[in-house]
């Protein structure tokens, strides 16, 4: 699986930290976002705590691309979502679990389309949560 995904949201649906944390709590991953998360502003490494240990991933907000000709699956489903949230992680399992958890929360609670640009595939919240839980089992 790629080590980068992009979540597409409507600008009005980009969650504040408290709302995103509530969605994460509902996933039961024991994942806590750093207080430094700022919707539409955060850029760079976002620290998290995963079951009491340091974790995190790289996040970047940007305007969604308008030319999606390279991504027909995304183009067919994007439906006007205008904000892209790029999420990247290293080979560290804690980073992967953190990134997958946040993407699962965005998809499940805020209507995000989560896209794997390497394969032009959309990932639903259930699949993302499954990957996060599989990563937890590796720890």
Secondary structure, 3 states (H helix, E strand, C coil): CCCEEEEEECHHHCCCHHHHHHHHHHHCCCEEECCCCCCCCCEEEEEEEECCEEEEEEEEEEECCCCCCCCHHHHHHCCCCCEEEEEECCCCHHHHHHHHHHHHHHHHHHCCEEEECCCCEEECHHHHHHHHHHHHHHC
